Amino acid sequence: MSFPSRRVTLADVANASGVSIGTVSKALNNRGQLREDTRDRVLAAAHKLGFETLPAESSSGGVITIGLVTSDDIGRFSIPVMYGLEDSFGPDQASVLISNSRGDLVRERHCVETLASRNVDGIVVMTNHTGPRAPLPKTSVPIVYVMGQSSDPEDMSVVVDQVQGMLLALEHAANLGHQNIAYVAGPRQDYSARIRAQAVQEHAPTFGLTLVGDRALYGNWSEAWGRQAAQMLRQRVEPVDMVLCGSDEIARGVADGLREANIVVPHDVSIIGFDNWAAAALNSRPALTTIDMNLEELGRAAGARVLEAITGNSRPGIDALPCQLIVRDST
């Protein structure tokens, strides 16, 4: 299969003229404070390389343009990633175009092909689901996968180190003196639910913790399941002094279920969530201690990988970024 010849990018002009991408952008758009000889050098390099600027009516002419393809309908994950993408290039050096695949693989491929045909500089593909995924067909522009990594080792992926996140939760539980923990997970078929549950089961003994029932409680990503799980835990003979949850929604449901039974959090039982989703974590009673996936940092890392690729320094493989423990009133 043959691909269209690689178009000239801002990075190419920057390399040829010995200046930064931001300087190229200013020169091509005739803005900012530049020495005349610098502006002339950039324009000469652009002309020699055959650089094609965007139409004059475009507000992003000369600025790096990144396409963000996401399956996130409500922006819970994609908006922080977009903020990180924009931050990675600076306030006036990049524009991010969002396209929603609605979780449909055919639509996702169409979004990527359309963005590539519109001469974006790079594409970031993000799904709500983590774990390995099938790679997309190669395009004339670099693609970086976020959250769900490509199964092709030659592709570029940036993901959350979910195991490290669960280790933070276990360490926090141990530091508080807890001994008997329960883990309330999402659906068993979901990669995130499984890998987080496996981390708890495998590493809890390392921190001197006992997992009640020796297994996770699988359900779904909802507050209703959290309330149901709280009822199940109340019926167990074994004592529980800490409940780890696979998401903040589940954790909020667990908190509600325990409160209905007059169990005081964190006096009687502590709770830790996962995601640091403000809508659930801050509105829970009490506010949730949780694991933050640092989604904006994920976006910044994806932007760095895109920039590496468009400057000719593409680096295949997976970057796994650490999570952060956010301590609030539930522990």
N, C-alpha and C positions, 0 to 999 in steps of 0.2 A: 504494500500500500504506500502511496506517495502522499506527502503533505505539502501544503503551500509553502513557498519559500519563506524563510523567516524574515519578518518585517524589521525595519530599523526602529529601535526603541530609544527612549530618553537616555537610558544607560549607555547605549552605543555612542550617542552624541557626547555625553559627559566624558567617557573614556577618551574619545578622539580629541576633545578640546582641553582635557586636563582640569576639569572643574567638577563640582558636585551636581547631582541630578537637580537639586533645588535651583542652582544657578542657571542650568539649562532652561528650566521652566520659566524663570524670570526673563531670560534673554529672548526666548521665543515668543513670550507674551508681552514683551516690552513694558515690564513693570519692575519695581524695586530699584534699589540703588546699585548700579553696576558701572564699572569703568567702561568707557567706550570701546577700548581695545578688547576687553573680555567679551562684551556683547558681540563684537564683530567676529571674534574667533569662534564663538559658539555658532553663530549664524552660518559662517563659512563651513564649519564641520557638518552642520545639519544639511546644508545644500549639497556638499560633496557626497555624503552618505545616502542622500535621497530620502531624508526623513520627511514623513508626511504628517503635517499637523492636522488636528481635527478642524471641522468647519468653524468658521468665524463665529456662528451663532452659539456654539457650544461654550458653556461657562467653564468647562474643564480642559480647554485646549492647552496642551503641553504638560498637563499634570498627569502623574501616574494614575492609571485607572485600574482598579481591582474589581473583579466580579466575585460576589459572594452568593453561592448557591446553597440554600438551606431548606430543610424540611420542617423548620420550626415555624408554626403558624402564628404563634402569639408573641414571638420575640424573646421568650424567657431565656433562651441560650444564645440566639443569634445577635441580639442587640449588644450585649457585653462584648462578644467577639468582634462585632463591627467597630465598636469604640476602640478596642485594642488594635485592630487593623489600622484605623485612621491614625492613632497615636504613634504607631511604629514608623510612619513616614513624615510626621510633622504636620502642623495645621494647614499649610498651604501647598503641600507637595503631592497629595493623593486624594482621589475620590473613590468611594466604594459604591458599587451598583449591586443592589440585592435582587435576587430572583428566587422565587419560592417553588420548589419541586413538589410540594405537598406530599412528600414521602413516596412519590411514584418514580421508579427507576427510569422509565421511558421519558417522562417529563424532565427528570434530572439531566439525562443525557442531552435532551433538546436544549435545555437552559445553557449547558456548558458549550455546546456547539454554536449556539446563537451568540453568546458572549465572545467566544473566540473569533467569530466572523465579524464582530464589531470592533476588533482590534484593541481589546483590553490588554493590559500588560501582563496580567496574571489572573488566575482563578483560584478561589478558595472554596472547597466543597465541604459542607458541614451537614451532618445528620444528627438527629436527636439520639440515635442509638450508637453505643460504643462497640468496640470489638472489631475484628477484621471484616472487611467488606470487599466486594469485587471491584477491581479497578475500572476506571472509565477509559474509553479509547483515547490514545494520545492525540494531542492537538498541537497547533503551532505555537501555543503559549504555555507556560508552566502551570501545573496544577498542584496545589497543596491540599491534602485531606486533613480535616479537623474533627476531633471527637472519635470518629470511626476511621481506623487506619486502613490504608490500602493493603491488600494481600500481596501486592507486587513489591518485593524488596527494593526495586529500583525507583519506586515512587517516593514522594516526600509526604510525611505525615506528622502531625502534632497532636498529641493526646494527653489526657489526664492520667496521672499515676494513681489509679484508684486503690491499689493495694497499699501504697504509702499513706493514702488518706485514712484507710481503716486502721492502720498501725497507729496513727495519731490519736484516733478515738480510743483504741485499746490502752495506749499509754496514759491518756488522760484518766480513764476509768481506774487504772491501777494506782496512779498518783493520788487519787481521791480516796483510796483505801477500799474500793469495791472488790468483791470477790465473785459474786454470782451474777452473771450477765445473761441477757436474752438478746437474740438478734431477730428483728422483724424485717423481712426482705420484700422486694417487689416480686414480679412473676418469675417463676423458675426458668422460663424460656428466654428471658432477657439477659444478655451478656453482663450488663452492669450488676444486676441482682445476683447472678451466680458468682462473679469474681469477688464482689464485696463479701458475700456470705462465706465463700471459701477462705478468704483472708482471715475472717473472724475465727472460723473453725480451726484453721491451721495454726494461727499465731496466738490465740487467747492463752494457752498454757504457758507460753513464753513470758507473759506478763503476770503469771500467777492467778489467772482468771479461769473460772469454770463456766462453760457454756451450758446453760440449763437445757436438759433434754439432748445434749450433744449434737444438736442440729439447729439450723435456722428455720424460722416460720415463713414460708413463702406465701405470697398473696398477690397484691397488685399495688400500683403506685397511687394510693388514695387515702384520704383521711378516714373514710368508712372502714377500710381494711385495718387501719391503725386502731380504731375503736374496737373492732372485732378482736384484734390480736390482744389488746389490753384485757378484754374479758377472758380470753383463753389463758393468759398468763395468771390472772387472779384465781383460776381454778386449779392451777398446778400445786402440787404438794411442796415442791422445791422452792426455797425463798429466792427472790430476785431483787437485787438492789440497784441494778443499772440496766436500762433498755437501750441498745443501739439500734438505729433504724436506717433503712436503705435510702430514705429520702426525708425531706422536711415535712412533706405532706403526711407521710406515714407517722412521723414523730408527733405532729400536731394532733393527729387522731388518737395516738396512744395517750398523750397528755390529757385529752378530753375524756377518754375512757377511764383513766385512773382517777381523775377529779370527780367523775360521776360516782365512783365507789368510795369517795372520801379518802383517797390515798393522796398524800401531799407530795408534790414535786417541788424541789428535790429532797425535802426532808426525809421522806420514806423511800422514794425511788428516784434516781436520776435518769435523764433522757438525753441522748445525743442524736441529732439528725445528720443529714448529708445533703449538700448542694448550696447551702446558705442562700436560699431563695427568699428574698425579703417578705414577699406576700405571705408565706407560711411561717418562716422563722421568727419574724418580728411580731406577727399577730397572734402567735401561739400564747397560751397562758399556762406557765410563764414563757418568756421569750427563750428560744431554743439555742443551746450550745450546738454547734454544727460544724461540718467540714466544708470549707469553701474550695470550690474547684478552680478558683482564680481564672475565670473565663476571659477577662480582659487581657490577662497575661498570655492566655492561649492565643488570642487574636494578635497580640504583639509578636509572639513567636512565629505565628503563621506569616505575618507580614515580613519578618526578617528572612524567612525561608524563600518567600516570593522575591524579595530584593536580591538575595544571593543568586537566585536562578536567572533573573533578568540581567544581572551584571556578569553572567557567564560563569558563576561559581556554584552551580547546582550541587546540592548535597543530598543524595538519596538516603532513605532510612527513616526511622521513627524517633522523634523527640518526645519523651514522657516527662511532663512537667509536674512538680510537686503540688500537693494541696496544702491548705492552711487550717489550723484549728481556730475557731471563733468561739470564745467562751462567753456564755450569757447565763441567765438565771435558772436554766433547767438542770444545771449540775452544780 
